[in-house]
Amino acid sequence: MTATLRFRHVDKTFVRPNGEREMVLSDFSLDVGRGELVAIVGSSGIGKSTLLHLAAGLEQPDAGSVEFATGHSPRLGMVFQQPRLFDWLTAADNIAVAIHAAGGDVAKAQEMLTAVGLGKYAHSYPLSLSGGQRQRVALARAFAIEPDVVLLDEPFSALDELTARKLRLQLQELWLDHAPSGILVTHNTLEAAFLADRVVVLGGKPARVEKIVNVAEARPRNAENSFYFDLHRDILATLERHAG
Protein backbone atom coordinates (compact mmCIF):
# COMPACT_ATOMS: atom_id res chain seq x y z
CA MET A 1 0.00 0.00 0.00
CA THR A 2 1.38 3.40 -1.01
CA ALA A 3 0.89 5.84 1.87
CA THR A 4 -0.34 9.39 1.30
CA LEU A 5 -0.21 10.40 4.96
CA ARG A 6 2.14 9.04 7.62
CA PHE A 7 2.26 9.58 11.37
CA ARG A 8 5.75 8.57 12.46
CA HIS A 9 6.56 8.00 16.18
CA VAL A 10 4.44 11.00 17.19
CA ASP A 11 4.41 12.33 20.77
CA LYS A 12 1.92 14.99 21.85
CA THR A 13 1.39 16.40 25.34
CA PHE A 14 -1.08 19.07 26.42
CA VAL A 15 -0.93 21.27 29.50
CA ARG A 16 -4.33 21.51 31.17
CA PRO A 17 -5.61 24.76 32.78
CA ASN A 18 -4.62 23.43 36.22
CA GLY A 19 -1.04 22.99 35.01
CA GLU A 20 -1.25 19.22 34.76
CA ARG A 21 0.55 17.70 31.77
CA GLU A 22 -1.30 14.99 29.87
CA MET A 23 0.42 12.92 27.19
CA VAL A 24 -2.19 12.09 24.55
CA LEU A 25 0.08 10.37 22.01
CA SER A 26 3.34 8.52 22.57
CA ASP A 27 5.41 6.95 19.79
CA PHE A 28 2.25 6.79 17.68
CA SER A 29 2.55 5.60 14.07
CA LEU A 30 -0.10 5.12 11.40
CA ASP A 31 -0.21 5.15 7.58
CA VAL A 32 -3.14 6.25 5.44
CA GLY A 33 -2.96 4.73 1.96
CA ARG A 34 -3.57 6.45 -1.33
CA GLY A 35 -7.31 6.64 -1.95
CA GLU A 36 -8.04 5.09 1.45
CA LEU A 37 -10.49 6.34 4.07
CA VAL A 38 -9.37 5.41 7.58
CA ALA A 39 -11.88 5.78 10.41
CA ILE A 40 -10.56 6.40 13.91
CA VAL A 41 -12.75 5.44 16.87
CA GLY A 42 -12.15 5.60 20.60
CA SER A 43 -13.46 7.09 23.81
CA SER A 44 -13.86 10.84 24.26
CA GLY A 45 -10.61 12.66 24.92
CA ILE A 46 -8.40 9.84 23.72
CA GLY A 47 -6.75 11.87 20.96
CA LYS A 48 -8.83 11.29 17.83
CA SER A 49 -9.27 14.97 17.01
CA THR A 50 -5.64 15.62 17.95
CA LEU A 51 -4.60 13.33 15.10
CA LEU A 52 -6.76 15.36 12.70
CA HIS A 53 -5.31 18.63 13.98
CA LEU A 54 -1.80 17.30 13.52
CA ALA A 55 -2.61 16.22 9.96
CA ALA A 56 -4.12 19.65 9.24
CA GLY A 57 -1.12 21.48 10.69
CA LEU A 58 -3.27 23.07 13.41
CA GLU A 59 -1.07 21.36 16.01
CA GLN A 60 2.57 20.32 15.85
CA PRO A 61 3.96 17.09 17.33
CA ASP A 62 6.32 17.34 20.28
CA ALA A 63 8.36 14.54 18.71
CA GLY A 64 8.09 12.47 15.57
CA SER A 65 6.58 13.68 12.31
CA VAL A 66 3.48 13.92 10.17
CA GLU A 67 4.43 13.40 6.53
CA PHE A 68 2.60 13.68 3.22
CA ALA A 69 3.78 11.76 0.16
CA THR A 70 1.89 13.71 -2.48
CA GLY A 71 4.92 15.09 -4.31
CA HIS A 72 3.77 18.64 -3.54
CA SER A 73 2.20 20.60 -0.71
CA PRO A 74 -0.97 18.63 0.04
CA ARG A 75 -4.35 20.14 -0.63
CA LEU A 76 -6.54 19.48 2.41
CA GLY A 77 -10.33 19.42 2.54
CA MET A 78 -11.89 19.56 6.00
CA VAL A 79 -15.40 18.85 7.26
CA PHE A 80 -16.24 19.55 10.89
CA GLN A 81 -19.16 18.67 13.14
CA GLN A 82 -20.57 22.14 12.41
CA PRO A 83 -20.59 23.38 8.79
CA ARG A 84 -18.59 26.56 9.54
CA LEU A 85 -20.06 28.49 6.65
CA PHE A 86 -19.97 32.27 6.20
CA ASP A 87 -23.53 33.39 6.95
CA TRP A 88 -23.18 36.49 4.77
CA LEU A 89 -22.27 34.49 1.66
CA THR A 90 -24.57 32.36 -0.46
CA ALA A 91 -24.10 28.60 -0.64
CA ALA A 92 -22.34 28.96 -4.00
CA ASP A 93 -20.10 31.76 -2.75
CA ASN A 94 -19.09 29.75 0.33
CA ILE A 95 -17.76 27.10 -2.03
CA ALA A 96 -16.32 29.60 -4.51
CA VAL A 97 -14.20 31.22 -1.76
CA ALA A 98 -12.51 27.88 -1.07
CA ILE A 99 -12.02 27.15 -4.77
CA HIS A 100 -10.50 30.60 -5.36
CA ALA A 101 -8.09 30.14 -2.43
CA ALA A 102 -6.99 26.83 -3.96
CA GLY A 103 -6.42 28.46 -7.36
CA GLY A 104 -9.30 26.69 -9.08
CA ASP A 105 -12.20 27.72 -11.31
CA VAL A 106 -14.96 29.20 -9.15
CA ALA A 107 -17.53 28.12 -11.74
CA LYS A 108 -17.16 24.66 -10.22
CA ALA A 109 -19.15 25.81 -7.19
CA GLN A 110 -22.43 25.29 -9.01
CA GLU A 111 -21.31 21.87 -10.24
CA MET A 112 -20.46 20.75 -6.72
CA LEU A 113 -23.77 21.99 -5.31
CA THR A 114 -25.56 19.99 -7.98
CA ALA A 115 -23.44 16.96 -7.05
CA VAL A 116 -24.77 17.09 -3.47
CA GLY A 117 -28.37 17.72 -4.55
CA LEU A 118 -28.44 21.45 -3.82
CA GLY A 119 -28.21 22.90 -7.32
CA LYS A 120 -31.31 25.05 -6.86
CA TYR A 121 -29.99 26.48 -3.58
CA ALA A 122 -26.92 28.18 -5.03
CA HIS A 123 -28.18 31.66 -4.13
CA SER A 124 -29.54 30.70 -0.71
CA TYR A 125 -27.84 31.88 2.47
CA PRO A 126 -26.84 29.39 5.18
CA LEU A 127 -29.41 30.61 7.71
CA SER A 128 -32.21 29.74 5.26
CA LEU A 129 -30.95 26.15 4.89
CA SER A 130 -31.59 23.16 7.13
CA GLY A 131 -28.77 21.64 9.17
CA GLY A 132 -28.45 18.78 6.70
CA GLN A 133 -28.34 21.16 3.74
CA ARG A 134 -25.63 23.27 5.38
CA GLN A 135 -23.55 20.15 5.96
CA ARG A 136 -24.02 19.20 2.30
CA VAL A 137 -22.56 22.60 1.40
CA ALA A 138 -19.63 21.87 3.71
CA LEU A 139 -19.07 18.50 1.99
CA ALA A 140 -19.25 20.14 -1.43
CA ARG A 141 -16.74 22.79 -0.34
CA ALA A 142 -14.26 20.18 0.92
CA PHE A 143 -14.34 18.22 -2.35
CA ALA A 144 -14.56 21.24 -4.67
CA ILE A 145 -10.86 22.02 -4.20
CA GLU A 146 -9.85 18.56 -5.53
CA PRO A 147 -8.18 17.63 -2.25
CA ASP A 148 -5.35 15.16 -1.83
CA VAL A 149 -6.57 14.44 1.69
CA VAL A 150 -9.99 14.94 3.32
CA LEU A 151 -10.20 15.23 7.12
CA LEU A 152 -13.62 14.60 8.67
CA ASP A 153 -14.20 15.40 12.34
CA GLU A 154 -17.51 13.80 13.37
CA PRO A 155 -19.22 15.41 10.36
CA PHE A 156 -22.68 13.92 10.93
CA SER A 157 -22.90 13.75 14.73
CA ALA A 158 -25.01 16.92 15.05
CA LEU A 159 -27.66 15.63 12.61
CA ASP A 160 -30.69 13.43 13.16
CA GLU A 161 -30.11 9.83 12.12
CA LEU A 162 -32.21 9.97 8.94
CA THR A 163 -30.32 13.04 7.68
CA ALA A 164 -26.98 11.56 8.74
CA ARG A 165 -27.79 8.38 6.82
CA LYS A 166 -28.43 10.39 3.65
CA LEU A 167 -25.19 12.30 4.05
CA ARG A 168 -23.16 9.13 4.56
CA LEU A 169 -24.42 7.93 1.19
CA GLN A 170 -23.57 11.36 -0.24
CA LEU A 171 -20.05 11.11 1.14
CA GLN A 172 -19.68 7.66 -0.40
CA GLU A 173 -20.63 9.08 -3.82
CA LEU A 174 -18.13 11.92 -3.46
CA TRP A 175 -15.42 9.44 -2.49
CA LEU A 176 -16.14 7.35 -5.58
CA ASP A 177 -16.00 10.42 -7.82
CA HIS A 178 -12.86 12.04 -6.35
CA ALA A 179 -10.90 9.23 -4.63
CA PRO A 180 -8.86 11.27 -2.13
CA SER A 181 -7.19 9.82 0.94
CA GLY A 182 -8.77 10.62 4.26
CA ILE A 183 -9.33 10.28 7.97
CA LEU A 184 -12.78 10.08 9.54
CA VAL A 185 -13.06 10.65 13.29
CA THR A 186 -16.35 9.35 14.65
CA HIS A 187 -18.03 7.93 17.75
CA ASN A 188 -20.46 6.03 15.54
CA THR A 189 -18.98 2.56 15.00
CA LEU A 190 -21.61 1.60 12.43
CA GLU A 191 -20.77 4.75 10.45
CA ALA A 192 -17.08 3.82 10.64
CA ALA A 193 -17.75 0.28 9.40
CA PHE A 194 -19.90 1.48 6.51
CA LEU A 195 -17.70 4.33 5.26
CA ALA A 196 -14.10 3.30 5.93
CA ASP A 197 -11.59 1.00 4.29
CA ARG A 198 -9.97 0.43 7.69
CA VAL A 199 -11.21 1.18 11.19
CA VAL A 200 -8.52 1.99 13.76
CA VAL A 201 -9.65 1.38 17.34
CA LEU A 202 -7.78 3.47 19.92
CA GLY A 203 -7.46 2.74 23.62
CA GLY A 204 -5.32 3.66 26.58
CA LYS A 205 -3.62 6.81 27.83
CA PRO A 206 -1.60 7.80 25.89
CA ALA A 207 -3.53 6.43 22.94
CA ARG A 208 -2.43 3.24 21.26
CA VAL A 209 -3.87 1.17 18.44
CA GLU A 210 -5.83 -1.66 20.01
CA LYS A 211 -7.12 -3.14 16.77
CA ILE A 212 -7.32 -2.43 13.05
CA VAL A 213 -10.40 -3.74 11.28
CA ASN A 214 -10.12 -4.13 7.51
CA VAL A 215 -13.38 -3.52 5.65
CA ALA A 216 -13.01 -5.75 2.61
CA GLU A 217 -16.01 -4.47 0.66
CA ALA A 218 -15.93 -2.50 -2.57
CA ARG A 219 -17.88 0.73 -3.04
CA PRO A 220 -20.67 1.52 -3.62
CA ARG A 221 -21.87 -0.13 -0.44
CA ASN A 222 -25.36 -0.97 0.74
CA ALA A 223 -25.97 0.41 4.24
CA GLU A 224 -28.45 -2.40 4.91
CA ASN A 225 -25.84 -5.14 4.44
CA SER A 226 -25.59 -7.12 7.69
CA PHE A 227 -21.82 -7.29 7.14
CA TYR A 228 -21.48 -3.73 8.48
CA PHE A 229 -23.61 -4.48 11.52
CA ASP A 230 -21.36 -7.44 12.32
CA LEU A 231 -18.26 -5.22 12.01
CA HIS A 232 -19.94 -2.58 14.16
CA ARG A 233 -20.52 -5.10 16.94
CA ASP A 234 -16.92 -6.30 16.69
CA ILE A 235 -15.56 -2.74 16.90
CA LEU A 236 -17.89 -1.85 19.76
CA ALA A 237 -16.82 -4.95 21.71
CA THR A 238 -13.17 -3.92 21.31
CA LEU A 239 -13.96 -0.40 22.54
CA GLU A 240 -15.79 -1.76 25.57
CA ARG A 241 -12.86 -4.02 26.47
CA HIS A 242 -10.49 -1.07 26.46
CA ALA A 243 -12.81 1.60 27.88
CA GLY A 244 -11.57 3.76 30.70
N, C-alpha and C positions, 0 to 999 in steps of 0.2 A: 504494500500500500504506500503510495506517494503522499507524504504529509504536506498539507498546506499551512498548518498552524502547529507549533510545538511548544509545550511547556517543558522546560528542562531544569530539574532540580530546584524548583522554585520555593523560596522561603518568603513568608509574609507575616509580619506581626503588627498589630494595632495597639495603640495606647488608649485605653478607655478614659472617660471623663474623671474617674476617681484615681487615675494614675496607674492603674493596673495594666500590665502588658499581657496581651493574649496572642499567642502564635496560632494563626489560622491555617497556614500551610507550611509544611516542612519537607524539603527534598521531594517536592511533588512534580511528577512528570506525566505527561499525556500528549498523544498525537491525535490530530484531527486530519483525516485523509482528504484528498482532493475530491470534491463533490459529495462529501459525507456530512450528514447531520448527526451530531453527537448530543444526546440528552444527558444532563447531569441532574441527579436527584439526591436528596439527603435532607436531614432535619434542618429546621430554621437556624440560621446563624453559623452553619458549618463551613461556609466559604464558597458557596455556589456563585453568588453574585460577584464575589471578589475575583473569581476566575474570569468572569466576563469583563470586569473593569480592567484587569491586567491585560486581557486581549485587546481591549479598546484603547489602551494607553491612558486610561483615567487614573490608574494606580501603577506604581512601579514596584517590581519585586525587590525585597531586601537582599536576596541572593538568587542566583540562577538567572534564567532568561526566558523570554517569550519571543519566539522567532516565527517569521513568516517566510515561506518558500515560494513566493509568487513571482520572483524575478524582478519585482518593482515594488514601490511602496503600495501596500495593500489598500484596496478600496473597501471600506467597512460600511455595511448597512446595519442599523440597530433598530430593534423594536422593543419597547418597554411595556410594563404593565399598563401605564397610562399612555395615550397616543402622543402627547407632547406636541400638539399642533399649535400654530400661530392663529389665535382666534380672529385676528384682523385680516387674515388672508383667506381666500377661497380654497376649496379642496384642491383645485388644479394648481393654484399658486403655491400652496404648501409643498406640493411635489416639485414644482418648477424651481423653487428656491434650492432644493437639494440637488437637482439635476444641474443647475447652473454652477453651483459650487464645485461639482465634480467635473465640469467642463463638457457636459453633454448638451444635447438638443432639447430645449425645454418643451418643444412640441410633443415630446414623448409623454408628458404629464397626462394628456387626454387618453392616450393609448393605455397607460397603466391604470387609470381609473376605470376604463372599460374592462380591462382584464380582471378587476376585482368586483365587477358588477355595479359600478357607480358612475357609469358614463354620463348619465343625465344629471348628476350632482356636481359637475365640474365647477359651477359658479355658486355653489352653496357654501356658506360659512360653517365652521365646525360646530358652533352653538346651535345650529338648526339641524344637525345630524344626530342620529342615535349613537349610543356608545359603541355598538357593533360597527356602524358605518364609519365612525371616526377611526376605529382600529383598522378597518379596511384601508382607509387612506394612509395610515401609518405603515401598513404592509406594502402598499403600492409605492410609497416613498422610499422604503428600504431597498426594494428591488429595482426601482427606476434608475438607480445610479450604476447598474450592472456590477454589483459588488463581487469581490473575490470571496469575502467572508461575511456571513450574516450572523449577528449576535441577538438572541431573543431572550429577554429576561421576563419570564412569566407573562407572556403577551396576552393570554386569554383568561387570566385568573380573576379579573374584575368583571367578567361578563357572565350572564346567565348561561346555563349549560347548553341550551338549544343554540344560542348565538355562538358560543365557543365551538360547538361541534361544526357549525357551518364554516367558521374561520379556519379550523384545522384542515378541512377539505380544501379551502382556498389556499392555504399555505402549501399544501401538497401539490396543487396545480402550479403554483409559482416555482416551487422547487424543481418540478419536472421541466418547466419552460426555461429556467435560468441556470440550474445546476451549480450553485455556489457551494462552498464549504460552510459549516456553521455549527454553533453551539446553542442548544436550547436549555435554559434553566427552568425547571418546573417542579411543583409539588405534586402534580397530577401524574401518577405512575401509568395510568391507562393512556394518557396523552403522550407520554414519553414512548411507550411501546408502539403506539400507532404511527408516530411521526418519525422516529429516529432510526438510523442505521445501527447505532450502538447506544446502549443505555449504561452510563457509568454511575454506580451506586457508591456514594461517599458515606463514611462513618468516622467516628473518632474525633479527638481534639489533640493536635491539629489533624486536619482532614486527611484521610487516606482512601485509596480505592479499595472498597470491600469486594466488589464484583463488577464485571463487565458482561452485559447481556448483549449478544449479537442478534439482531433482528433480520433473519434471513428471508425477507419477503420483498419482492420487487414492487415498485410503484407503477401505476396507481394502486392504492390499497383500499380494501373495503372495511370500513370502521366496524361493521357487524361481524367480522370474522372472529370466531372464538379464540383463534390463535393469539390475538392481542390481549384478550381477557386472561388467558393462561399466563402470558408473560407478565402482565400487570400483577397477578397474584404472586408470581415468583419474585418480582422486584419488591413488592410490598413486604413479603415475608423476610427478605434480606434486610430491608430498612428496619423492620421491627426487631430483628435479632441484634442490630447494632445501634438501636435507639439509646439516647442518653449518654 
